[in-house]
Amino acid sequence: MFLREEAVNQIKEICARYINEPSPLMLVLSDVQREYGYIPLEVQEVVSQELEIPVSEIYGVVTFYSFFSLKPKGRYIIGVCIGTACYVKGGQNVLDKFGELLGIRQGQTTPDGLFTLDGLRCIGACGIAPAININGKVYPKVKLSDVPKIIKEYREKKME
């Protein structure tokens, strides 16, 4: 991947916003992730130069925190809770059903870039287990029979 000059300048601007912060890395990475949707190595190299932090340290942070990504994510991020309560109520089966119908595994994105499937350890919704979260919208007590309808709902949104 080759970064265009505009992208490099934008990343430098983001870094400059936090230059006086004692620990700017998380702030910079959060803004970059929000802007581009992911943080590839080329972006990490620009951040490294601007903040004078080794690329290895930046890579370690990006790969440690699950909310950062090295690869582009889909337009709709399906987070299926597989924490204890959701798992016991069938969360893993729901995750597997999404994977089967979308033709992807956990952590992957559909070829059309529409969906990314993630298994989440806990979304704090134990009382409505199994629960899923799609771009901030929580679906309670999801049944296997709900999965095709949910996928259809978001595919139709794409057409709008």
C-alpha positions in Angstrom: 0.0 0.0 0.0 1.3 3.4 -0.9 0.0 6.4 1.0 -1.0 9.5 -0.9 0.5 12.8 0.1 -2.9 14.0 1.4 -3.2 11.0 3.7 0.4 11.5 5.0 -0.4 15.1 5.7 -3.6 14.2 7.5 -1.9 11.7 9.7 0.8 14.3 10.5 -2.0 16.7 11.4 -3.6 14.2 13.7 -0.2 13.6 15.4 0.3 17.4 15.8 -3.0 17.7 17.7 -1.6 15.6 20.6 2.1 16.6 20.5 1.9 18.2 24.0 0.2 15.2 25.6 2.4 13.1 27.9 1.3 9.9 26.1 -0.2 10.7 22.7 -0.1 7.3 21.1 -3.6 6.0 22.0 -5.2 9.3 21.1 -3.4 9.5 17.8 -4.3 5.8 16.9 -7.9 6.3 17.9 -8.2 9.3 15.6 -6.5 7.5 12.8 -8.7 4.4 13.2 -11.8 6.6 13.2 -10.6 8.4 10.1 -9.4 5.4 8.0 -11.2 2.4 9.6 -7.9 0.6 10.2 -4.2 1.2 10.9 -1.9 -0.5 8.3 1.9 -0.6 8.7 2.4 2.3 6.3 0.3 4.5 8.6 2.2 3.2 11.7 5.4 4.3 10.1 4.2 7.9 9.6 3.0 7.9 13.3 6.4 6.5 14.3 8.3 9.3 12.6 6.0 12.0 13.9 5.8 10.8 17.5 9.4 9.4 17.6 8.1 6.1 18.9 9.4 2.8 17.4 7.1 1.1 14.9 7.4 -2.1 17.0 5.8 -0.3 20.0 3.0 1.1 17.8 2.4 -2.3 16.2 2.3 -3.9 19.7 -0.4 -1.4 20.8 -2.4 -1.9 17.5 -2.4 -5.7 17.8 -3.0 -5.7 21.6 -6.2 -3.7 21.6 -9.1 -5.3 19.8 -10.7 -2.0 18.8 -7.7 -1.3 16.5 -7.4 -3.2 13.3 -4.6 -3.9 10.8 -7.1 -4.6 8.0 -10.1 -2.7 6.7 -13.4 -3.6 8.4 -16.8 -4.0 6.8 -19.4 -1.3 6.6 -21.4 -3.3 9.3 -19.4 -4.8 12.1 -21.3 -7.7 13.6 -20.2 -8.3 17.2 -21.6 -11.5 18.6 -21.2 -11.8 22.4 -19.7 -15.1 23.4 -19.1 -14.1 27.0 -20.3 -16.7 29.6 -24.0 -15.8 29.8 -24.3 -15.4 26.0 -22.3 -18.5 25.4 -24.5 -20.6 27.7 -27.6 -19.2 25.9 -26.2 -20.1 22.4 -24.0 -17.2 21.5 -21.4 -19.4 19.8 -24.2 -21.0 17.7 -25.3 -17.5 16.7 -21.7 -16.6 15.7 -21.4 -19.8 13.7 -24.7 -19.1 11.9 -23.6 -15.6 10.9 -20.3 -17.1 9.7 -22.1 -19.8 7.7 -24.5 -17.5 6.0 -21.9 -14.8 5.3 -19.3 -17.3 4.2 -16.6 -15.9 6.6 -15.1 -16.7 9.9 -14.6 -14.7 13.1 -12.3 -11.7 12.4 -13.0 -11.8 8.6 -14.8 -9.4 6.3 -17.0 -10.4 3.4 -15.5 -9.9 -0.1 -18.0 -7.1 -0.8 -16.8 -5.2 2.3 -20.3 -5.1 3.8 -19.8 -7.2 6.9 -17.1 -8.0 9.4 -17.8 -10.7 11.9 -16.3 -10.5 15.5 -16.8 -12.6 18.6 -16.8 -10.4 21.6 -16.0 -11.6 25.1 -18.7 -9.5 26.8 -20.9 -6.6 25.8 -22.5 -6.1 29.3 -25.8 -7.5 28.2 -26.1 -10.7 30.2 -29.8 -10.2 31.0 -30.6 -10.2 27.3 -28.3 -13.1 26.2 -27.4 -14.0 23.6 -26.9 -10.5 22.3 -25.2 -9.0 19.3 -24.1 -5.5 18.5 -24.1 -4.1 14.9 -22.4 -0.7 14.7 -23.8 0.2 18.1 -27.3 -1.3 17.8 -27.9 -4.1 20.2 -30.1 -7.0 19.3 -31.4 -9.0 22.4 -32.1 -12.7 22.8 -31.0 -13.5 19.3 -32.2 -16.9 18.0 -30.7 -18.8 15.1 -33.8 -18.1 13.1 -33.2 -14.3 13.5 -29.8 -14.4 11.8 -31.0 -14.5 8.2 -33.5 -11.7 8.8 -30.8 -9.5 10.4 -28.4 -10.0 7.5 -31.2 -9.2 5.1 -32.0 -6.0 7.0 -28.5 -4.8 6.5 -28.2 -5.9 2.9 -31.3 -3.9 2.1 -29.8 -0.8 3.9 -26.9 -1.1 1.4 -29.4 -0.6 -1.4 -30.8 2.6 0.0 
